[in-house]
Amino acid sequence: MILFVVFNKIYRYHTIDNDLGKKVTKGAIILDVRTDSEYSKGHIEGSVNIPLGTIRESYSELDSTKTYITYCSHGLRSAKVKNILKEKGFKEVYNGGVMTDLEAIIEKYTLKE
């Protein structure tokens, strides 16, 4: 368990993109890539739920010219979705990592303005 926590912190440190709060205020779409049941238990207000398991079929519903920020419960699924969308030609996709971390970033950035 300790190894996972250390790995998780290192992983999140290297994959979370900068300026996410600024991107949200400029209209970035927040993608919740958790399951439908996880989403129904709580999510970031205004986020769109497209689970990792359906993204390969659902990505065509998204506008590839818009900016997206992905998030999930541990940061792994959000990184996978970011990479899938990049492979599909999306240019502006960012990994928001863990839901609670992204919420804190957004709140902190909102308070600055």
Beta strands, then each sheet from edge to edge (+ up, - down):
strand 1: 29-32
strand 2: 48-49
strand 3: 68-72
strand 4: 93-98
sheet 1: 2+ 1+ 3+ 4+
end
